Amino acid sequence: MDGKCRWVNVMVPGFDQEDERRGTYTGSAPDFAEMLVKIIKKLELGKIIYCGHSLGSIYGAYFIEKYP
């Protein structure tokens, strides 16, 4: 381990139904997990530590179960 840490804060445009840049994202846990996998691959992150708040913790539990 090289001692480096990278923080990625995921904000989803349109989840508040005011910003329509969300594309096909519907706000479901499976959609969130799929989006997060794409972000991880795009940024070449490898292993991650997931931190979530409120609904993010529920979505995180789903993500962790589906993509251990």
Residue pairs with C-beta under 8 A, 6 or more apart in sequence:
6 43
6 45
8 39
8 43
8 45
10 35
10 36
10 39
12 22
12 25
12 27
12 32
12 35
13 19
13 20
13 21
13 22
14 20
14 21
14 22
14 25
15 22
15 25
15 27
24 31
25 31
25 32
25 35
29 58
29 59
29 62
29 63
30 62
30 66
32 59
32 62
32 63
33 59
33 62
33 63
33 66
33 67
36 63
37 67
39 45
40 46
40 48
50 60
50 63
50 64
51 60
52 58
52 59
52 60
